[in-house]
Amino acid sequence: MKVALFFLALSLCLLTVTIAQNFKRDTELINDDDETLFPSNVVKQNPQHKSEINIFQLYNIIRINEEKHKSQSENSNKKITKSIGEIDQNNIDKAVEIFNEINDDEDLKTIIQNAYSINKDNARNILKFSHALPYIRHSGLAYRKLFDEMQKNQDLDNSHIMQLAYYVHEAMNMTKFKTMEKEDKNIFENIKKSFPSGVRAIFWSGSVTIKNRYFSEYLYAPEIYYDHQRRNVFTWTNGQRINTGYWKMIPADSTGSNFYIKNEAKGEYLYAAGDSFNYDSQRRNVFLWTPRNAVRNGVWRVKPISSGDYFSIFNKYESEYLYAPGNAFNYDKNRRRVFTWIPRNAFNSKFHWKIY
């Protein structure tokens, strides 16, 4: 499209210049009887004839350029279609190779939009494609377009939005990001501002609070131990924030969804205890590990729900969700126990957590 507009503008300019030159020449001609201008032995040139020749030449230039652009456009469209197909088939390296031959911002947006419209599940492949692009600016444009498509389709309650936020955060912490043009930096800044507040908090806040949706109570680390290696974890039933209720969300891998959850005040990791520590047949105890090293059953998958306003917190090792039980399971009048749900067959607002 840009090439076509350029050639059209060039052609119009040439046509205008030619007509202006001919008009000037015509107005300077003196009548045919002026022998000083047209001696009798010289055949007078017809200005109109010359003008017609120039216009005909311009027409040929325009026609040739249009045909050339049509051929280029058809070739570009074929590459766009092929790149979309490679993304759909998860052939990411090939898709990137094809786009590098096109290297056009608008065509990149077309690729992202159409790959997503074919199948929303392509979001994962689109993210891999966007992340693999050789220029960080192109990655930013691709991230922005994918987010816009996901938001338009109300498709923010999934792991893809977390992966996208992880990649945007990663890019903004690269050394070369600091030397980018302001316009290109703004692409990333605008995506960051567009994320749901909870997603922003997880990736860009130094620490967060974790609040149960049903009871409006904050998760915190008490001064009450289960044994010398395990600290109890409660929610504070008074509903107030508490000093030991701030947590660090530490990515466990590059998926953007799996985290170690570390208590900021105590420096201890949240984890789901083994079967021998189950509270009962349906409830698994959750502790903080006082030795302060990360453990395999301390990886939690955090997934947005309610358009990113709340999250589910799922223990990867035990495949169970974190939840706050009813009052019958309170430790005392100020403290509510926290478990994972062993049967895995219930999911309500007691399993929802606000992270901010």
N, C-alpha and C positions, 0 to 999 in steps of 0.2 A: 504494500500500500504506500509506504514512504517513497519507494522508488518511482511508482507511478505518478505521484503528486509532484515529485521533483522534475520528471521529464515533461509533465504537462505545464508546469510553471515555466520551465526553460523554453518550451515551444511557444508559449504565449508571449514571452519576452522577445524572442526572435521575430515573431510575427509583428509585434508592435513596433520594434525598431525598424524593420523593413518598410512598413507602411509609412512611418514617420519620415524615413529617408526619401522615399518616393514622393511624398507630399511636398517636402522641402524642395526637391529637384523640380517638380512640376510648377511650383509657384515662382521659381527663379527663371523659368523659361520666358523668353521674350517672344512676341508674335512671330509667325513663320516668315514674315517679310524682312526680318532683321538679318541682312546678309553677313553682318559681323559674327553672328552666332552660327548661322547655317549658310555657309557659302554654297553657291549654286552647284559646285562640283562635288558636294558632300551629301550623301544620303542621310536625311534626318532620322535620328533614332526615335522610335515610338516609346515614350516612358511607360505607357499603360502596358505595352507588351512585356517590358522588362519586369514590371511589377507582377504580372501574371506568372512569369517564370519563377520568380522568387517565392511566391505563394505556393506554387506547385512543388517546389523543392522542399519547402517547409512541411507541406502535407506529407510528403514521402518520409521526412525525418520523423514526424509524429507517428505515422503508420508503422514504421520500422521499430520505433521505441515501444509502441503499444504491443506489438507482436513479441518483442523481446521480453517485455515485462510479463506478458501473459504466460510465456514459457517459463520464466523464473517463478511466477506465482504458482503455476501448476506444480512445478518441481518442489517448491516450498511446502505446498499443501500435502504433497505425497510424503514428505519427510515428517511433517507434523503428525499425520495419520500413523505413520510407521512408528514414531516415537511413542505415541499413545498406546499402540499395540504392544510395544516392548515393555512399557510400564505395567500394563494389564497382565502380562505374562511374567512379571517380576524379573525381566532381563534388564536390570538397572544400568549396568555398564554400557550396554548397547544403546539404550535410550539416551543416555548422556552423550555418547559419541555422535548420535544423529543430531541432537540439539546443538552441539558445538558447531556443526556444519551450518545450521540456521542462524544461531546467535542473534536473536531478535527478541526484545522485551515483550512485545505484544504477542508474538508467536508462543513464547514461553507461557504466558497467561492462558492462551488458548489450549495448550497442551494440558495444563493443570486442570482447567475447568472441565474439559471433555473427558479426561481420564477419571475424574471424580464422578461426573454425571453417569458414566457407564456403570459404575459400581462404587457405592460409598465405601465398601471394604478396601477399595484401592487406595484409601488414605494412607495406609501403612506403606505401600509401595511408592506412593507419591512423595512421602516424607523421605524415604531412602533416596529417591531420585533427586529431590531438592537438596538434600544434604551432600550428595556426591558431586554436585555441579562445581566446576573448578573456580568460579568467581563468587565470593561471598555476597556480592550485590545481587547476582542472579538467584542465589539461595534465598535472600531476603524477599525478593519479588515473588518467588514461588511460595514461600511460607505465607506471605500476606494473602495471596490469591486463594490458597487452600483454606486458610482460616475464614476468609469471607464466604467461601462456598459452604463450609461446615456450619457457620453461623446462620447463613440464609436457610439452610435445610434443618435447623434446630438439631444439629448433630454434635453437641458439645459434651454429652455425657458418656464419654468413652476414653479409652487409653490413648487414642490418637492425639487428643488435645494436650495430654501430658507429655507425649513424645515431642510434639511441636514446641511446647514451652521449653523443654529440655534443650532442643536444638537452638532455639532463639537465645536462650541464656548462654549456651556454649559459645555461640558466635559473638555475642556482646562482650565476652570475656577473653576473646582472642587478642593477641598483641596487635595484629594488623587492623583490628576494628578501630583502634585509636587514631589511625592515620587515614581513615576513610573520609570521603567528602561528606559534608554535613547532610546533604540531601539523601545520601545512601544510609547514613546512620539513622536518619529519621524513619526510614522504612522499618527498622527493627524497633525503634522506640515506640512507634505507633502500634505495632503488633503487641508489644508488651502491655501497653495501656489498654488494649482491647480484650485481653484475657480476663476471665472471671476473677474476682478479687481473691478467692481462695487459691487459685492456680498461681497468681502473682505472688501471694504470700509464701507459698511453698518454695518457689524458686528464687525469689528476690529478697525475702526478709531474712534477717540473721536468725531469728527465732520466731516461733508461732505459738499460739494457744490452741488447744484441742477441746472443743465443747460438744457435749452430747446434745443432740437435737431434741429428744423427747423430754429430758429432765432439765435442760439448760444448765448443766453443771460441767465444770472444768476438770479435765484430767490432770492429776498432779502426783508428785512424789512425796509421801509422808515420811515421818521419822519412825515409822513402824516397820520392823523387819519380819519376814517369814522365817528366815534363818540367816546364818552369817554370810551367805552368798546371794540371798534373794530379798529384795525390798518389795513390800506390797505396793500396789498401784490402786488408787481410788479416784472417784470424782468427789468434789467438795460440795456437799448438799446445800450449803448456804447460797450457792449460785454466784459467789464472788470469785474474782481472779485471785490467785494466790502466788506468792513469790516462786514457789517450786513447781509452778504449772506452766513453764515455758519449755519448748522443745525445739530441737534442731532436726530438720528433715534432710538426711544425708543420702544422696542417690546410691543405691546398691549396684547399679549397672547403668547402661546407656539407654534403657527403654523409656526412662522418664516416669515410670509408674512404680518401681520398686525402691523402697527406702529402708534405711535404718532409722529408727526414731529414738533420739538420744535426749535424755533430760538435761537441760542446760545447767541447772544448779548442781546436780549430783554427778554429772558426767557418766551416767549409766544408761544402758540400752534396754528398751522395752522388748520383751520376748514372751512367747507362749511356752509354758513349761511342759515337760514330758508327761506321759500318762500317769505316772506314779504321783503326780502333784494335782491331778484333777480334783476339783471341788466336789463333783458328783458325776453321775453317768452322762449328764448333758452339758456340764460346764467345766471348762478348763481354766485353771488359774493363770493369770498374767502377772508377771513380775518385772522388776528392774534387776539386771544382772550386776551385782556389786563389784565383781572383778574388773568391770569397765571395758572389757574387750567385746567386739562384735561377735555374735554367735549365729549359727546357721538358722536357728528357729527365731531369729530376730529380724528377719526380712519381711516387710509388709507391703502389699500391693495397695496403692491408694488410687481410687477411681472416683471421678466426679459423678455426682447425681444432682438432680434439681438444677440443671444448667450451670453446674460448677459452684453453687452456693454451699453445698454439703458434699461429703465424701464417705464412701465405705472404706474401711480399713481391714484388709484381709491378710491373715497370716499365710505366707507362701508355703511354709514347711508343713503345717497342720491342715491347710486348706479350710480354715475356719475364720468367721468374721468376728471382729471385736465388737462388744456391745455392753451396755449398762443395764443390769437386771432390775427387777422391781424391788420395792422397799423391804420385802422379806429377806433380801440378801445383803442389806446394809451391814457394814462392820459395826457402826454405832450411829448415833443421831446425826453426826456431821460427815460421815464417810460412807460412800457407796462402793462396794466391790466392783471390779471390772473383770469380765471373762471373755473367752471366745466360746461360740455356740457349737457344740460338738455335732448335734444332729444335722446341721447345715440346711434345715428345711424351713427356716423362718427368716423374714427380713422386713423389718418395719423401722419406724423412726428411732427406736432404741439402738439401732445399728448405724444410724447416721451421725456424722461428726462434722462440725463446722471447724475449719482450719483457717485461722487468720491472725 
